Amino acid sequence: MLLFNLFVLAVALVALHELYAMSLPSDRRTEGWLAVLGGALLTAVIASGRIEFVQAATSFLFLFFAVFFLLRFKDLRTVTVHLSIVFFGFFYLSLMLGHLGLIRLLPFGREWIFLVLVVIMAGDTAAYFVGSAVGRRKLYPAISPNKSIEGALGGLVGSLAGAFLVRATFFPQISLVDVFFFGVVVAAAGQVGDLFESMLKRSCGVKDSGTIIPGHGGILDRLDSLLFAFPLAYYYALWVSG
């Protein structure tokens, strides 16, 4: 568990850095780095599953950044925007990614995590090939002009196929009904998460969130679908687990 939590912490550090680097101005670099460290800490606390620690960490971060921006408000016309971006990162990345650690704590936690990963990756792969082959109608051109309705439907089918494959190979404890609904819910959440991150990048005027993965952008570009999938996957798995 320790190595797994350290991995989640490392991913949170990189993703938060990418988010604040593309959304905060250069004169807020100090605030950005402090937000990266605070957000990564919050991710680890959420992943621990201790609600009292989550409440304490969230309260501390709010008080700290409220005072910090009060002392370094700079331009009063933009201070609320920059402060809101900092807290947005805590919700978008720390809270969402922290659910990955919560899934690991559940019975069959590893199996649930692999199920989420396969559903998302199979959906992304199927959406790309189906969209490239037969995609004609645009899904949401204002946000992601390359995505098509046909590709989205192909991605949904690919996600379901991946979910049933996982059940057949190493996760027989989940029922056929649950694997179907889980596949649909997580696949849909992943596609919405992909579109949401595309909206953020367009708003910030960047093509990729970073360059850490040559040819594939940043960590945030790889996490976009998973960030929306992890919370829904956790609460579905929690419900199934009783």
C-alpha positions in Angstrom: 0.0 0.0 0.0 2.8 2.4 0.8 4.3 2.2 -2.7 0.9 2.5 -4.2 0.1 5.7 -2.2 3.5 7.1 -3.1 2.7 6.5 -6.7 -0.6 8.4 -6.4 1.2 11.2 -4.6 3.8 11.5 -7.4 1.0 11.6 -10.0 -0.8 14.3 -8.1 2.3 16.4 -7.8 3.0 16.3 -11.6 -0.7 16.8 -12.6 -1.2 19.7 -10.2 2.0 21.4 -11.5 0.7 21.1 -15.0 -2.7 22.5 -14.1 -1.3 25.5 -12.3 1.4 26.1 -14.9 -1.1 26.5 -17.6 -3.8 28.4 -15.6 -1.9 30.7 -13.3 0.1 33.7 -14.5 3.9 33.7 -14.2 3.8 36.2 -11.3 1.9 33.7 -9.2 4.6 31.1 -9.4 5.1 31.0 -5.6 1.4 30.5 -5.1 1.4 27.8 -7.8 4.1 25.7 -6.2 2.5 26.0 -2.7 -0.8 24.9 -4.2 1.0 21.9 -5.8 2.4 20.8 -2.5 -0.9 21.5 -0.6 -3.0 19.7 -3.2 -0.7 16.7 -3.3 -0.9 16.5 0.5 -4.7 16.7 0.3 -4.7 13.9 -2.3 -2.8 11.6 0.1 -5.1 12.5 3.0 -8.2 11.8 1.0 -6.7 8.5 -0.1 -6.2 7.5 3.5 -10.0 7.3 4.0 -9.8 9.2 7.3 -12.6 11.7 7.1 -11.4 13.7 10.1 -8.0 14.2 8.5 -9.7 15.3 5.3 -11.7 17.9 7.1 -8.6 19.1 8.9 -6.5 19.3 5.8 -9.2 21.1 3.8 -9.8 23.6 6.5 -6.0 24.3 6.9 -5.5 24.7 3.2 -8.4 27.2 2.9 -7.2 29.2 5.9 -3.6 29.2 4.6 -4.3 30.4 1.1 -6.9 32.9 2.3 -4.3 34.6 4.4 -1.5 34.1 1.8 -3.5 35.8 -0.9 -4.6 38.5 1.6 -1.0 39.4 2.1 -0.1 39.0 -1.6 -3.2 40.2 -3.3 -1.3 42.1 -6.0 -4.0 43.1 -8.6 -7.4 43.3 -6.8 -9.2 42.8 -10.1 -7.7 39.3 -10.5 -7.0 38.1 -7.0 -10.4 36.2 -6.7 -9.8 34.5 -10.1 -6.4 33.3 -9.1 -7.5 32.1 -5.7 -10.4 30.3 -7.3 -8.0 28.5 -9.6 -6.0 27.3 -6.7 -9.1 25.8 -5.0 -10.4 24.5 -8.3 -7.2 22.4 -8.5 -7.9 20.9 -5.1 -11.4 19.8 -6.2 -10.5 18.7 -9.8 -7.3 16.8 -9.0 -6.9 16.2 -5.3 -10.5 15.2 -4.6 -11.0 13.2 -7.7 -7.6 11.5 -7.7 -7.8 10.7 -4.0 -10.6 8.3 -4.8 -8.1 6.0 -6.5 -6.6 5.4 -3.0 -10.0 4.9 -1.6 -10.8 2.2 -4.2 -7.6 0.4 -3.2 -8.9 0.1 0.4 -12.1 -1.7 -0.7 -12.5 -5.5 -0.9 -11.0 -6.6 -4.2 -9.6 -3.1 -4.5 -6.9 -4.1 -7.0 -9.4 -5.8 -9.2 -11.7 -2.7 -9.2 -8.8 -0.5 -10.1 -7.8 -2.7 -13.0 -11.4 -2.8 -14.1 -11.5 1.0 -14.3 -8.3 1.2 -16.2 -9.3 -1.4 -18.7 -12.7 0.2 -19.2 -11.2 3.6 -19.9 -8.3 2.4 -22.0 -10.4 0.0 -24.1 -12.9 2.8 -24.6 -10.3 5.4 -25.7 -8.7 2.9 -28.1 -12.1 1.9 -29.6 -13.2 5.5 -29.9 -10.0 6.5 -31.8 -10.2 3.7 -34.3 -14.0 3.9 -34.9 -13.9 7.6 -35.1 -11.0 7.5 -37.6 -12.7 4.9 -39.7 -16.3 6.0 -39.8 -16.6 9.2 -37.8 -18.7 11.8 -39.6 -20.9 13.7 -37.1 -19.1 15.9 -34.7 -19.6 15.3 -31.0 -18.8 18.7 -29.6 -16.8 20.7 -32.1 -16.5 23.8 -30.0 -14.5 21.8 -27.4 -12.9 18.9 -29.3 -13.3 19.2 -33.1 -11.8 15.8 -33.8 -14.2 13.8 -31.7 -17.3 12.2 -33.4 -20.5 10.7 -32.3 -19.6 7.5 -34.0 -16.3 7.4 -32.1 -18.1 8.0 -28.8 -20.5 5.1 -29.4 -17.6 2.9 -30.5 -15.8 3.9 -27.3 -18.8 2.9 -25.2 -18.9 -0.6 -26.9 -15.1 -1.0 -26.4 -15.5 -0.1 -22.8 -18.2 -2.7 -22.3 -16.1 -5.3 -24.1 -13.2 -4.5 -21.8 -15.4 -4.7 -18.7 -16.7 -8.2 -19.6 -13.2 -9.3 -20.5 -12.0 -8.4 -17.0 -14.8 -10.3 -15.4 -14.1 -13.3 -17.5 -10.4 -13.3 -16.8 -9.7 -12.3 -13.2 -12.7 -10.6 -11.6 -15.5 -13.2 -11.5 -16.8 -11.8 -8.2 -18.7 -9.0 -10.0 -22.1 -10.0 -11.5 -22.9 -9.6 -15.2 -25.5 -6.9 -14.3 -23.0 -5.0 -12.3 -20.2 -5.2 -14.9 -22.6 -3.9 -17.5 -23.8 -0.9 -15.5 -20.3 -0.3 -14.2 -19.0 -0.3 -17.8 -21.6 2.1 -19.0 -21.3 4.6 -16.1 -17.5 4.6 -16.0 -17.2 4.8 -19.8 -19.6 7.8 -20.0 -17.8 9.5 -17.1 -14.5 9.0 -18.9 -15.7 10.6 -22.1 -17.1 13.6 -20.2 -13.8 13.9 -18.3 -11.9 14.0 -21.6 -14.1 16.8 -22.9 -13.8 18.7 -19.7 -10.0 18.7 -19.8 -10.2 19.8 -23.5 -12.3 22.7 -22.4 -9.7 23.7 -19.7 -6.9 23.6 -22.3 -8.8 25.7 -24.8 -9.6 28.2 -22.1 -5.9 28.4 -21.2 -4.8 28.5 -24.8 -2.6 25.4 -24.8 -2.6 22.3 -26.9 -1.3 19.9 -24.2 -1.1 20.1 -20.5 2.6 19.3 -20.5 5.5 17.6 -22.3 6.4 14.9 -19.8 5.2 12.1 -22.2 6.8 12.8 -25.6 4.2 12.8 -28.3 1.3 12.4 -25.8 1.4 15.6 -23.8 1.3 15.7 -20.0 0.2 13.5 -17.1 -3.1 15.5 -17.0 -3.8 14.6 -20.7 -3.5 10.9 -19.7 -5.6 11.4 -16.5 -8.5 13.4 -17.9 -10.9 10.4 -18.4 -9.8 8.7 -15.2 -10.4 11.7 -13.0 -14.1 11.6 -13.7 -14.1 7.8 -13.6 -12.5 7.2 -10.2 -15.1 8.7 -7.9 -18.1 7.0 -9.7 -16.2 3.8 -9.7 -15.5 4.0 -6.0 -19.1 4.7 -5.0 -20.4 2.0 -7.3 -17.9 -0.5 -5.9 -18.7 0.6 -2.4 -22.4 0.0 -3.1 -21.7 -3.4 -4.6 -19.5 -4.3 -1.6 -22.2 -3.4 0.8 
